[in-house]
Amino acid sequence: MEKEPASGLSLKKLRRKAREVALQVLYQKDITQESLKTTWNFFCEHYHPLSSTLEYAWELAQGVCKHQTQIDILIEHYAKRWRVERISPIDRNILRIAIYEMLFIDDVPPKVSINEAVELAKTYGTESSGAFVNGILDAFYHKKR
């Protein structure tokens, strides 16, 4: 049974919100080219995310930044004929978060990471983002296994 965090939201919903926060911070960092810490502080000061999402969002944002070179190489490998710079900043950062989770977060099943990424892509990306993200992550998942 899933433990209910203090906010009343389930762990699943908190993590979904945390992924959204991480996506927004990483997108902003991508666009402004500021440091992660500067971007994080600005975001938290101006957008007031749920405090119960901050720990996991920060873990994702830091992890993506720390391993970004490795993650981007994987994205380019599985996004055939797409250089990472050509992928929209939203899709690029959704992919980064999902691949980071799949590589480094043991308590999140890969299929959950893929599903969450596709949902983020449908919400924040273009009409074709969900299928694009799903295709890359599905290929990565099957090769990784």
N, C-alpha and C positions, 0 to 999 in steps of 0.2 A: 504494500500500500504506500502511496506517495505521501510524504510528509507535507503538511500545510505550513508554509512559512508565515511569519508574523503578519505580513501584509494581507493575508487572507487569500492570496493568489497561489495556485499550485506551483510547484517547482517547474513544471512544463511551461506554464504561462509566464513565469518570471524569466525563464531562460529565453523564451521568445522575445519578450520585451528587451532583455539584455542584448540579444542579437541585433535588435533594431537600433538600440543606443550605439553599439559598437559600429554598426554600418554607418550611422549618421556621423559619428566621430571620424571614422576612417575616410569617408567621402569628403568631409570638410578638410581633413588633413591632406588628402590627395589634391584638392582644388587649391588650397591656400599655400601648400608647401611649408606650413609651420611645423614645429616639433609636436610630437604626440602629446606631451604634457601641456603645452600651450593650448592646443586644440581641445584637449580634454577639459581643462579648466574653463575655457570660454564656453564650451558646450554646457557644462554643468551649471555655470553661473547664469546663463541666459535661457536654458530650456528646462531646468529643474526635473531631471528624470527621477523616477521612483528610486529611492535610496536602496531598496531591496534588490534592484537590478544592477547596481553599480559594481559590485565585486566581480561578477561574471563578465559584465561588459568590459571592464578594465582588463581582466585576464585575456579576453579575446583580442582587444585592441593591442595590448602589449605583445601578445604572442604573435599576432599577424605581423607587426612591425619588426619584431626580433627575427622572424623566419621569412620575411617577405621575399628575399632573393630566391630561396629554395622553393617557396610556394609559387612565385611567378614563373619559374622554370617549368614547374609541373603544369601550370595553367597553359603555358605556350605549347607544351608537349601534347596536351589533350585537346586543345582548341586548335585543331589543325588549320594551318594557313592564317592564324590570327596572332599577331604580336600583342602582348599584354597591353601596350600603350594604345592600341586601336580598339580595345574592348571598352565599352562605356564605363565611366567611373563607378556607377552603381553596380553593374554586373561584375566588374572586376573585383570590387570589395566584397560582394556577396560570395564570390568564388573563393576569395582569400580566407574569409571567415570559415566557410564550410571545410575547406581543405585543412586549415589549421585544426579545426575540431577533429577531423578524421585522423589526422596524424598524431595529435598531442593530447586530446581529451579522452581519457579512457572510459569515463562513465556515460558517454553519449554514443549510442550505436551509430555507425555510419549512415544507415538508412534514415535515421532521424535528422542527421546533419543535412542530408540531401533534401529531404522533404521540407525542412525549415528554410533552406536556401531557395528552393523553388517558390515557396510561399512569399518570401521576401522579394524575390524577383517579380512575381506577379503583382505585388503591392506597390513596389517602388520603381520597377523597371518599365520597359516598353512592352508592347503586346507580345513580342517574340522572346522576351527575356526569360520567362519560365522554361520554355523548351530549350533555349540555348544553355542556360545554367544546368538544367537536368542532363542534357547530353554530355557535357564536359564532366560533371561529377559522377555520372553513371559509368562513363568510360574509366575514370580514375579509380572508382570503387572496384570495378571488376578486374582491373590490372593489379591493384593493390592486394587483393585477396590472393 
